[in-house]
Amino acid sequence: MSSPPSQPRTPAPPPRPALKRSLGVVDGVAIAASSTAATTSIAIGMGTVGSVVGLQAPALLLLAFLPVLGIALAYARLNRSEPNCGNGYVWVGKSLNPWLGFLTGWVTVVGSIVFCAYTSAVMGSVLLILANRAGVHTLAGIALDPTSTGVSTAVGLVVLVGLAVLTVTGTRVATRFQFGLLIFEYAVLLAVCGWAMATGDHAFSLSWFNPFAITDGTAFAQGMVLAVFFFWGWDAAFSVTEETRSPGDSARGGLIALFAMLGLFLFASVAFQREMSLAELIRNGPQALPYLGEKLAAEPWATLPVIALMFSAVASVQASLIPMARGLLAMGRDRTMGPVWRRVHPRYGTPAAGTVILVAIAMVTAVLAVAIPKLSDMLLAAVSAIGLVVALYYGLTALACAVRFRSALREGPREALLAVGVPAASSLVLLGLGGYLGYSYLTMSDHFELSPDNGWFMFSLPAGIVLSGLVMAAVAKYVRRAPYFTTGRGTDADTLTTTPPPDRAPV
């Protein structure tokens, strides 16, 4: 009896490209610390906070750390329960409401785009400062003015393109590059601030740590939102949770970076005020750190803080590109955004197409920001807008933690406090501050103009981000018919594909 003819063997399908699990705690710390950008925040933020609350910056930084720490603990607990590179977008959608979840993901991404846009101008401004110190003040008849938004942006966009290429080629390569930048910039920052602390002419005062010295409610709220912005970025460690060897590494990396940032911010704020008067802080604005270097030392040592600021801006922009692309990767997997966002590069294992698109959008945003000609004014407007949307999505994520783990109320006082009480209190503080500041902006002006002194303009930036998020959520629900709006659940990494489903929606 003859045997049946053998059937041709069907070749196995090629493995699907996936995010590479190659990161550890050190990588998480590098990403979180780079995204927080201590040197950049100190350099451009001290003058900004000083213009709002005077010499009370140390008090607000310490006070703002408390709700931010509560948010970080909520992130860590949620990440243990459901590790996902979409983090807040997934957790809020599942625990509260899919519309709020989508809005959380959207404002996170758009806030990061705005950050990359204005930090590009910072990078350009720093390069122009270096050019001026080298004796180059004009090029092809164009004045290389580091205080000009237009010229600074043009130079910074060139650097942004280079960072996009490095980010696409692999997260591990990017984190190692950032770690080297961090070592240099922190060494310089500690040395400069330590010297200012030791030799400053202005006597140290405990009143700097007294938040009750701020008698204006609007100034207090704006100062707190700006202080929260200082800490923004530690959560970038959770955006690579699917690329770490253990989800706990993401939490440890984020928390280590957060405590390190608190120490740096308090140390630097006191050092700046020991060496500079309030008028000097406000006058120098985003050039406060280079000014401090010039005041303390002669060349070439005075240039080291400028280089450190450049390294910080470069590292923070690159670190921001990582969570942006991965947040949209999570949304693409759920079909709340188009299929292009879930494409993973077959060689590098990164969301390359999404990264390139985000860089292009950030470049367009940076060009639009040239409408505000003075760099310090543009930075104040951008930082305030980002501070409000950060308060919104941090607050929603912490509230999601309190709701998801509300059963801990029956497990004893300690679990009830950590799982429900602390996240809920942190959420109420940040959402309350954001709401109060938004109301203050609406009532402080009677007309609209492109100025950080105009309340309507300052309110329109975060309001536009939120409204655009609601529009995109409606598209995702009613046009794309994303199942996320039915279940509120996020898609995990195991379902990742590079080809869109047959009924794919447009990008």
WOHU-V599328 format. One record per pair of residues at least 24 apart in sequence whose ideal C-beta (glycine too) atoms are under 7 Angstrom apart, sorted by the first residue. I is the first residue (numbers start at 0). J is the second residue. Records with the same first field share a line. If there is no record, write none. Layout:
# WOHU-V599328
I: J  J
This chain:
# WOHU-V599328
15: 495  496  497
16: 343  344  345  348  497
17: 343  348  492  495
18: 241  242  343  348  492
19: 242  348
20: 242  243  244
21: 171  242
22: 170  171  174  239  242  243  244
23: 243  244  248
24: 248  251  252
26: 171  174
27: 236  243  248  249  251  252  253
28: 252  255  256
29: 174  177  178  181
30: 174  177  235  236  239  318  321
31: 232  233  235  236  252  253  256
32: 181  256  259
33: 177  181  314  315  317  318
34: 232  235  315  318  319
35: 230  231  232  233  256  260
36: 232  311  314  315
37: 260  263  264  311
38: 184  188  307  308  311
39: 118  121  308  311  312  315
40: 229
41: 264  267  288
42: 285  287  288  308
43: 121  285  378
44: 225  229
45: 268  271  280  287
46: 280  281  283  284  285  287
47: 225  378  379  382
48: 222  225  226
49: 277  280  281
50: 281
51: 218  221  222  225
52: 213  218  222
53: 277
54: 207  272  277
55: 207  210  212  213
56: 268
57: 207  208  265  268  269
58: 207  208  209  210
59: 210  222  223  226
60: 226  229  264  265  268
61: 208  265
62: 210  223
63: 223  226  227  230
64: 230  261
66: 425  428  429
67: 227  230
68: 257
69: 397  421  422  424  425
70: 393  396  397  425
71: 233  253  254  257
72: 417  421
73: 396  397  400  422
74: 234  237  253  396
75: 250  254
76: 400  404  418
77: 400  403
78: 237  240  246  249  250
79: 246
82: 240  241  246
83: 240  329  489  491
84: 238  239  240  241  325  326  328  329
85: 326  329  330  489
86: 234  237  238
87: 392  395  396
88: 326  329  330
89: 329  489
90: 396  399
91: 395  396  399
92: 483  487  489
93: 487  488  489
94: 399  402  403
95: 395  398  399  402
97: 483  484  487
98: 472
99: 395
100: 487
101: 335  468  472  475
102: 465  468  469  472
103: 392  395  396
104: 326  330
105: 468  471
106: 388  391  392  464  465  468
107: 326  392
108: 323  326  327
109: 464
110: 385  388  389  464
111: 319  322  323
112: 323  357  360  361  364
113: 364  381  384  385
114: 319  385
115: 159  316  319  320  361
116: 361  364  365  368
117: 368  377  378  381
118: 312  315  316
119: 152  155  156  159  316  365
120: 148  151  152  155  365  374  377
121: 285  312
122: 155  158  309  312  313
123: 151  152  153  154  155
124: 151  285  374
125: 305  308  309  312
126: 154  309
127: 151  154
128: 289  305
129: 305
132: 302
145: 286
146: 373  374
147: 374
148: 368  369  371  372  373  374  377
149: 369
151: 374
152: 365  366  368  369
156: 362  365
158: 313
159: 316  358  361  362
160: 358
162: 313  316  317  320
163: 320  354  355  358
165: 317
166: 317  320  321  354
167: 344  347  349  351  354
168: 347
169: 347  349
170: 239  242  321  349
173: 317  321
177: 314  317  318
180: 310  313  314
181: 314
183: 307  310
184: 307  310  311
187: 303  304  307
188: 263  267  307
191: 291  292  295  304
192: 266  267  270
194: 295
195: 270  271  273  274  291  295
196: 269  270  273
199: 273  274
201: 272  273  276
203: 269  273
207: 269  272
217: 439
220: 432  435  436  439
221: 383  436
223: 432
224: 383  386  387  390  432  433  436
225: 382  383  386
227: 386  389  390  429
228: 382  385  386  389
229: 264
230: 257  260
231: 389
233: 257  260
235: 318  321  322
238: 321  322  325  326
239: 321  325
241: 492
284: 375
285: 374  375  378
320: 354  357  358
323: 357
324: 350  353  354  357
325: 350
327: 353
328: 353
329: 489
332: 490  494  495
333: 481  483  489  490
334: 479  481  504
335: 475  479  481  483
337: 504  505  506
338: 499  503
339: 506
341: 495
342: 497
343: 495  497
370: 449
371: 449
376: 450  451
379: 451
380: 451  457  460
383: 457
384: 460  461
387: 433  436  437  461
388: 461  464
390: 429  430  432  433
391: 433
393: 429
394: 426  429  430
397: 422  425  426
398: 423  426
401: 426
478: 504
479: 504
